[in-house]
Amino acid sequence: AYAEEEERRAAQEKLRNEVLAISRWTQLLSSIITRQRLKNSYETPSANPISHIPSDQGVGLEKEKIKLDSHSPVCNQGDKFTALSVAANNHHEHVFPAENQSFDEASSLRTKRCPCGFSIQVEEM
């Protein structure tokens, strides 16, 4: 009976160690992939880093906003601000309509664009 209990305990410990090893490997691979993506994004300089990203048609119609100030005017889709006018107007609320978003599956980057010309890249997991 003692030998059977010892075997069961050893089997449970072995299983626990295997689960921990798999978890650590998963974390390691994830960090390697993240490090490689960061390295690639810094090594490939380009004048327009978002020009190669294809448009994503499967995005809903929601609008996301980055609010810079509680009194800031909203950037409407019809407004086409120049960089100088946006820089002069510090109270601007960016709006990211779904039709101005794109997703690059190779790098898992979603690019969101405000009609004023501002864009932001977000990595999706």
C-alpha positions as CSV (number, residue, x, y, z in Angstrom):
1,A,0.0,0.0,0.0
2,Y,2.9,2.4,0.8
3,A,4.6,1.7,-2.5
4,E,1.4,2.3,-4.4
5,E,0.8,5.6,-2.6
6,E,4.5,6.6,-3.3
7,E,4.0,5.8,-7.0
8,R,0.8,7.8,-7.2
9,R,2.5,10.8,-5.5
10,A,5.5,10.5,-7.9
11,A,3.1,10.4,-10.9
12,Q,1.2,13.5,-9.6
13,E,4.5,15.4,-9.0
14,K,5.7,14.4,-12.5
15,L,2.4,15.7,-14.0
16,R,2.6,18.9,-12.1
17,N,6.2,19.4,-13.3
18,E,5.2,18.8,-16.9
19,V,2.3,21.3,-16.6
20,L,4.8,23.9,-15.2
21,A,7.3,23.2,-18.0
22,I,4.6,23.6,-20.7
23,S,3.5,26.9,-19.1
24,R,7.1,28.2,-19.0
25,W,7.7,27.2,-22.6
26,T,4.5,29.0,-23.6
27,Q,5.7,32.1,-21.8
28,L,9.1,31.9,-23.3
29,L,7.8,31.5,-26.8
30,S,5.4,34.4,-26.4
31,S,8.2,36.6,-25.2
32,I,10.5,35.6,-28.1
33,I,7.7,36.4,-30.6
34,T,7.1,39.7,-28.9
35,R,10.8,40.6,-28.9
36,Q,11.1,39.6,-32.5
37,R,8.1,41.7,-33.5
38,L,9.6,44.7,-31.7
39,K,13.0,44.2,-33.2
40,N,11.4,43.9,-36.7
41,S,9.4,47.1,-36.2
42,Y,12.4,49.1,-35.2
43,E,14.7,47.6,-37.9
44,T,12.4,48.4,-40.8
45,P,12.3,52.2,-41.0
46,S,10.0,53.7,-43.6
47,A,8.6,57.1,-44.4
48,N,5.1,55.8,-44.0
49,P,5.0,52.6,-41.8
50,I,1.3,52.0,-42.3
51,S,1.2,52.2,-46.1
52,H,1.6,48.5,-46.6
53,I,-1.3,47.5,-44.2
54,P,-4.3,46.1,-46.0
55,S,-7.8,47.4,-45.2
56,D,-9.9,45.3,-42.8
57,Q,-13.5,44.9,-44.0
58,G,-14.8,42.9,-40.9
59,V,-14.8,45.8,-38.4
60,G,-18.0,47.0,-37.0
61,L,-19.4,50.6,-37.1
62,E,-18.3,51.6,-33.7
63,K,-16.3,54.8,-33.2
64,E,-13.5,55.0,-30.6
65,K,-12.4,58.3,-29.2
66,I,-9.3,59.6,-27.5
67,K,-10.4,62.5,-25.3
68,L,-7.7,65.0,-24.7
69,D,-9.8,67.6,-22.9
70,S,-13.3,67.8,-21.6
71,H,-13.9,71.0,-23.7
72,S,-12.4,69.7,-26.9
73,P,-14.2,69.9,-30.2
74,V,-15.0,66.6,-32.0
75,C,-13.2,65.8,-35.2
76,N,-15.9,65.2,-37.7
77,Q,-15.3,63.0,-40.7
78,G,-15.9,65.8,-43.1
79,D,-13.2,67.9,-41.4
80,K,-9.8,67.8,-43.1
81,F,-7.4,69.6,-40.8
82,T,-3.9,70.4,-41.8
83,A,-1.1,69.5,-39.5
84,L,-0.6,73.2,-38.7
85,S,-4.3,73.7,-37.7
86,V,-4.3,70.6,-35.5
87,A,-1.1,71.7,-33.8
88,A,-2.5,75.2,-33.2
89,N,-5.7,73.6,-31.7
90,N,-4.5,71.6,-28.7
91,H,-8.2,70.8,-27.8
92,H,-8.9,68.1,-30.3
93,E,-10.8,64.9,-29.8
94,H,-9.8,62.1,-32.2
95,V,-12.5,59.9,-33.7
96,F,-11.6,56.6,-35.3
97,P,-14.4,55.4,-37.6
98,A,-14.4,51.7,-38.6
99,E,-13.9,52.5,-42.2
100,N,-10.6,54.2,-41.4
101,Q,-9.1,51.2,-39.7
102,S,-6.9,48.5,-41.1
103,F,-5.4,45.2,-39.7
104,D,-2.1,43.5,-40.7
105,E,-2.4,39.8,-39.9
106,A,1.3,39.2,-40.3
107,S,2.3,41.6,-37.5
108,S,-1.1,41.6,-35.6
109,L,-1.2,45.4,-35.8
110,R,-4.4,47.4,-36.1
111,T,-4.0,50.9,-37.4
112,K,-6.7,53.4,-36.5
113,R,-6.9,56.7,-38.4
114,C,-8.6,59.9,-37.4
115,P,-10.0,62.0,-40.4
116,C,-7.6,64.8,-39.3
117,G,-4.6,62.6,-40.3
118,F,-3.6,61.3,-36.9
119,S,-3.1,57.5,-36.7
120,I,-2.2,55.1,-34.0
121,Q,-1.1,51.4,-34.1
122,V,-2.3,48.9,-31.6
123,E,-1.1,45.3,-31.4
124,E,-3.9,42.8,-31.0
125,M,-3.3,39.5,-29.3
